[in-house]
Amino acid sequence: AVRKAGIQVWPSPDVMEFMGAKDALCKVATLNIGLEDTLAYYSTETFTEGFKKTMKFQPRVIKQNRGSSGEGIWIIKLKSGSYCSSF
């Protein structure tokens, strides 16, 4: 009802902490429930190198490392649509 009224609602800080950090998916990337091409970048250099490699594999979802309102999320696709078959 609150959202329908146009009022933004966010979880409390303790709930957000319980839900985990933004890089939680990176921590399970190599497990059977993860995706090995899930990465976090903390420098321009690692972003440039890693993003180019993963971009060749499949479309990417980019999320900035701040905020919790769903803003700052982008889906990036190759214009050609031609992706590698394996990472």
Sine and cosine of phi, psi and omega as CSV:
sin_phi,cos_phi,sin_psi,cos_psi,sin_omega,cos_omega
0.00,0.00,-0.63,0.78,-0.01,-1.00
-0.91,0.41,-0.72,0.69,0.02,-1.00
-0.89,0.46,-0.64,0.77,0.01,-1.00
-0.90,0.45,-0.43,0.90,0.03,-1.00
-0.99,0.14,-0.03,1.00,0.03,-1.00
1.00,0.06,0.22,0.98,0.00,-1.00
-1.00,-0.09,0.84,-0.55,0.01,-1.00
-0.95,0.32,0.66,-0.75,-0.01,-1.00
-0.78,-0.63,0.75,-0.66,0.05,-1.00
-0.82,-0.57,0.43,-0.90,0.07,-1.00
-0.93,0.36,0.38,-0.93,0.04,-1.00
-0.94,0.34,0.34,-0.94,-0.02,-1.00
-0.83,0.56,-0.61,0.79,-0.01,-1.00
-0.92,0.38,-0.58,0.81,0.05,-1.00
-0.94,0.35,-0.67,0.74,0.03,-1.00
-0.88,0.48,-0.65,0.76,0.02,-1.00
-0.91,0.42,-0.65,0.76,0.03,-1.00
-0.90,0.44,-0.60,0.80,-0.01,-1.00
-0.93,0.37,-0.40,0.91,0.07,-1.00
0.97,-0.26,0.20,-0.98,-0.03,-1.00
-0.97,0.25,0.26,-0.97,-0.01,-1.00
-0.90,0.44,-0.36,0.93,-0.01,-1.00
-1.00,-0.08,0.29,0.96,-0.01,-1.00
-0.85,0.53,-0.63,0.78,0.01,-1.00
-0.91,0.42,-0.52,0.86,0.04,-1.00
-0.92,0.39,-0.55,0.84,-0.03,-1.00
-0.94,0.34,-0.37,0.93,0.01,-1.00
-0.95,-0.31,0.18,0.98,-0.09,-1.00
-0.84,0.54,-0.58,0.81,-0.06,-1.00
-1.00,-0.07,-0.01,1.00,0.05,-1.00
-1.00,0.09,0.22,-0.98,-0.04,-1.00
-0.92,0.40,-0.23,0.97,0.05,-1.00
-1.00,-0.10,-0.07,1.00,-0.08,-1.00
-0.97,-0.22,0.03,-1.00,0.09,-1.00
-0.85,-0.52,0.84,-0.55,-0.14,-0.99
-0.90,0.44,-0.31,0.95,0.01,-1.00
-0.99,-0.11,0.36,0.93,0.10,-1.00
-1.00,0.00,0.91,-0.43,-0.10,-0.99
-0.73,-0.69,0.37,-0.93,0.15,-0.99
-0.86,-0.51,0.65,-0.76,-0.02,-1.00
-0.89,-0.46,0.76,-0.65,-0.03,-1.00
-0.88,-0.47,0.10,1.00,0.07,-1.00
-0.54,-0.84,0.35,-0.94,0.03,-1.00
-0.88,0.48,-0.63,0.78,-0.05,-1.00
-0.91,0.42,-0.74,0.68,-0.01,-1.00
-0.93,0.36,-0.54,0.84,0.06,-1.00
-0.90,0.44,-0.74,0.67,-0.03,-1.00
-0.85,0.52,-0.74,0.67,-0.03,-1.00
-0.93,0.36,-0.78,0.62,-0.08,-1.00
-0.93,0.36,-0.65,0.76,-0.04,-1.00
-0.91,0.41,-0.66,0.75,0.02,-1.00
-0.87,0.49,-0.66,0.75,-0.01,-1.00
-0.92,0.39,-0.76,0.65,-0.07,-1.00
-0.95,0.32,-0.48,0.88,-0.01,-1.00
-0.90,0.43,-0.48,0.88,0.02,-1.00
-0.95,0.30,-0.31,0.95,-0.10,-1.00
-1.00,0.02,-0.72,0.69,-0.01,-1.00
-0.22,-0.98,0.24,-0.97,0.04,-1.00
-0.82,0.58,0.49,-0.87,-0.08,-1.00
-0.91,-0.42,0.51,-0.86,0.18,-0.98
-0.93,-0.37,0.84,-0.54,-0.01,-1.00
-0.94,-0.33,0.77,-0.63,0.04,-1.00
-0.79,-0.61,0.79,-0.61,0.05,-1.00
-0.92,0.40,0.42,-0.91,-0.07,-1.00
-1.00,-0.03,0.73,0.69,0.10,-1.00
-0.28,-0.96,0.36,-0.93,0.02,-1.00
0.99,0.15,0.35,-0.94,-0.02,-1.00
-0.60,-0.80,0.34,0.94,-0.06,-1.00
-0.99,-0.17,0.10,1.00,0.00,-1.00
1.00,0.05,0.01,1.00,0.06,-1.00
-1.00,0.09,0.42,-0.91,0.03,-1.00
0.99,0.16,0.52,0.85,0.07,-1.00
-0.89,-0.46,0.77,-0.64,-0.02,-1.00
-0.77,-0.64,0.60,-0.80,0.14,-0.99
-0.96,-0.28,0.84,-0.55,-0.06,-1.00
-0.92,-0.40,0.77,-0.64,0.02,-1.00
-0.77,-0.64,0.50,-0.87,0.12,-0.99
-0.94,0.34,0.70,-0.72,0.01,-1.00
-0.86,0.51,-0.62,0.79,-0.02,-1.00
-0.95,0.30,-0.44,0.90,-0.05,-1.00
0.96,0.27,0.16,0.99,-0.06,-1.00
-0.99,-0.14,0.96,-0.29,-0.06,-1.00
-0.93,-0.38,0.41,-0.91,0.08,-1.00
-0.94,0.35,0.46,-0.89,-0.04,-1.00
-0.99,0.14,-0.30,0.95,0.01,-1.00
-0.60,-0.80,0.43,-0.90,-0.02,-1.00
-0.98,0.21,0.00,0.00,0.00,0.00
